[in-house]
């Protein structure tokens, strides 16, 4: 079963390679739509609501975007956008696509796989083959997750697609664009 999913994923990755751009486009775009890494907090402050999340890094705050931009991505409704600012500079943009949720029918897994394939195909068409990837070893395992990453010189894009299999089935898709320097400094080992 695992090998079949791997082959399907690889097929969809390679089927879009002919039309793909390159990873340099990730650095050129430097963000998502109107949001650019490095934007000042004051540019967006009227459309931001501070969350309760607390970073372990100084002067970093997570906000929920309340504005009207970006309601759809790759044909899917955007459920929420979160923006991280450190020292009043935008360092990370997190887009959550609308979840397939609260269903117990067999079609939900097909719908979730279809969604994953569409998002991967769209990202491959924009940025080429991801430089890093992790797929669940066992789709029967609790809450399996696919993670793919496109790594530029200035920006990192990460796709995370999770299946929540306990209770009512659902799947969630999250796309994050991060400033490479901030990410490296934030998550470096402390010892």
Secondary structure, DSSP 8 states (H G I E B T S, - for coil): -HHHHHHHHHHHHHHTGGG---THHHHHH-EETTEETT-BHHHHGGGEEEEEEE-SSTTEEEEEE-SSS--EETTEEEEEEEEEEETTEEEEEEEEEEEEEEE-STHHHHHHHHHHHHHHHHHHHHH-S-SEEE--S-TTSTT-EEEEEEE-SSEEEEEEEEEE-SSSEEEEEEEEEEEHHHHHHHTS---
